[in-house]
Amino acid sequence: MTLPGGLTASVRRLRVHPGRTLIAALGIAAAAAMLGAAVTVAYGLHTGFDRSARRADLPDVIARFDDQPQQRVDARLRTLPNLRARSYRREFTGVPLDANGHASQNGVLQAVGGGRRGYAIVAGRDLRRPDEAVGERGVAREWNISVGQRIGIGNARLRVVGVAVSPDNVAFPLAKGPRVYVSQSALSPRIGTRVNIALIWLNDPSLLDQTLTQARAASFGVGGLRFLTRAGVRTTIDQAAGIVIALLVAFSVVALCSAGVMLMASAQAEVERRLQGIGVMRAIGFSPRAVVGQHVLDAGVLALPAGAAGIAAGALVASRPSANLLESINELPPGAALLGPLALALLLVVLLVAGSAALPAWRAARRPVVSVLRRGELAPVSRASRFPAGFLGMGMRLTAARRGRAFATVAVLTISAAVVLAMLGMATLLNGLRNDPGLVGKRYQLTVNAPASEVAAIRRVPGVQAAAPRYVLFAADSFLLGESLKVVAYPGDHTPFEDPPLASGRRLRSNGEAEVGTGIADALGVRPGSELAIELPSGREVRFRVTGLVRAFDNDGRVVYTRPARLLAADPSLTGEIAVKLAPGADQRAVARRLFAGGHPAQRITGGTTRNASFLSVLAALLRAVALVDGLVCLYILVQALALTARERRSTIAVLRASGAGRREVLLVLAGAALVVVLAAAPAAVLLELAVLGPAVSHLAASYVSLPLHARAGQVAIVVGALLVLAVAAAALAGRRLQREPVVAGLRSD
């Protein structure tokens, strides 16, 4: 096969210096790998819920209520004009489940009837007989259950015929208990005729609010009615893992930008390697436009295979951890749908590399031919006393002589190190969300399930600083019933127990006032001075005057703080708990034991998430994968910069070797050349993470709250130390090549 003339010339030029071509290809592949990993994580997590909801045929509304005869509930639902389809389930909680040596007393058993299921079968088949069961994928994975095995449900043992995924909740063990589906025919005739869940599909989902209003009007006599919409399901998922997903997606966006900068710098460095070639082309009559076109083609020919290999490697490294994370929240990986975004990423790589080669090639082609052929001389460095004497300082001066290239290397290294610092800050945040309630504005450490009359007794327990009744309920906006929100009420000032930062307005002062989280405030369009109408689960409505907006982490910012008087007047059956704030220095476990001894069992408050070890290990795998790719990129940047400096200064280094300098002295020269960019990049990376990347990731992840994403001093020290180690490693690699070259060859290089 004969290639076109320009393409043939590009391939031949790449073959002339295979080592140099390999280094350039590795740089493009490293940056592309970072891009591929970022695309894999961001696309998979960002589209996971919608993809899984479509696959599982998730209903538009999930209605929960007290046990009712199915015939009675169906008679009410049939009257809804916007109804497309409906099906029913009977849910049992606290069911003993066991399989393969694993057991749980908090199992969830859902008996499903006919009609649409609302879940997707990902292994095996669906239910057909009374002695069959379908397990949720989370329990099947954790308990190593495969199709055909038996699972114990109470005193019965049913055969597992399928594995299902439904994104209406997170998967076990992130969920409180394992979930199993059985047929309604597996229940006794008396029990099987009663249901407590209705799955509702609508003809026009945009009319959801009107449909919910009609459904509430038709539900007279149906107790404990609660509606959960698709948006509410997404919020439920967010309560368990949404902030983690948002953080990873936001981090991936930053990684995309960083990879783009690295690709541009790599392409520019490769053109600088070929300055003599540009001079020869100009000397024999090539126009500047022809020179630029040929170098753009060269860059594209190199970028296409290298970028494809890098993107494939990055996607491969990130795909398994990303899929594990999706499985933990009952969502499906993108599969073949990921190929489209990866193809666009490859196109972006080729365009970035080719485009980045154009500008330096154009600048070089327009310079005098003699200057280009000589590749420029070592420019004097002003205030040379800034650099130390000896071989180390000489290496620093060699790098500083090429100010433009040194600046580009520092910029790319700064971005790489700042991304690593942002990643470490995110890991610290995730750990804090798990363990530190103060991080999310909670100032109390224990809760006691007791009436308000026990507050005085709890306050007298040694180690308790303060205690107050705390009422919590989930409600909906009266005008947009699909917008669910969490209402938290304290009789007095809530800030000693929960103190989210005030974004605007003032704190509440009376029973008729409320502070609203910015997450729900943005959705409802309320501001200080607005009236907020809340429909309680009982169907009663209460109204409050909004006095302030708060940046609350709880419930994705979809939270309302108020006082309980109006809530109790609308629903006297509302019960609460007692929030317990410990005295400074008090031992949490000791206070909990004293409360238990006094007849008040206490529950420990952790952070804003309910993470477990397996879920954290999945996140750790993702962070390690990204860190590995970014570390390789940093190493490549340094090696590339040193290789280019060493090639340009072969004669200088050859003179040193001819004068008696050995491996140690050459290594010091190259180490100085690397250190000058590392010492400049390290503080710049810290500033970039503090001022730009940390706030950017925080805002992209959760605009309703300020997340502390800044790396700590110890983490900064680790990253700076790692950069210094990489500088030494890069110097050793570059020095090894120079040591193998004869001194005479270096002396003749000019």
Secondary structure, DSSP 4 states (H G I P E B T S, - for coil): -PPPHHHHHHHHHHHHSHHHHHHHHHHHHHHHHHHHHHHHHHHHHHSHHHHHHHHHT--SEEEEEEEEEHHHHHHHHTT-TTEEEEEEEEEEEEEEEEETTEEEEEEEEEEE-SS--SSEEEEE----STTEEEEEHHHHHHTT--TT-EEEETTEEEEEEEEEE-TTSPPTTTSSS-EEEEEGGGS-HHHHTEEEEEEEEES-GGGHHHHHHHHHHHTTT-TT-EEEEHHHHHHHHIIIIIHHHHHHHHHHHHHHHHHHHHHHHHHHHHHHHTHHHHHHHHHTT--HHHHHHHHHHHHHHHHHHHHHHHHHHHHHHHHHHHHHHHHHTT----GGGGHHHHHHHHHHHHHHHHHHHHHHHHHHHTS-HHHHHHT------TTGGGSPSHHHHHHHHHHHTSHHHHHHHHHHHHHHHHHHHHHHHHHHHHHHHHH-GGGGTB---EEE---GGGHHHHHTSTTEEEEEEEEEEEEEESS-TT-EEEEEE-SS--TTTB-PPEEEE----STTEEEEEHHHHHHHT--TT-EEEEE-TTS-EEEEEEEEEE---GGGG-EEEE-SHHHHHH-TT---EEEEEEPTT--HHHHHHHHHHTT--EEE---S----HHHHHHHHHHHHHHHHHHHHHHHHHHHHHHHHHHHHTHHHHHHHHHTT--HHHHHHHHHHHHHHHHHHHHHHHHHHIIIIIHHHHHHHH-TTS----PPPHHHHHHHHHHHHHHHHHHHHHHHHHHHHS-HHHHHT--
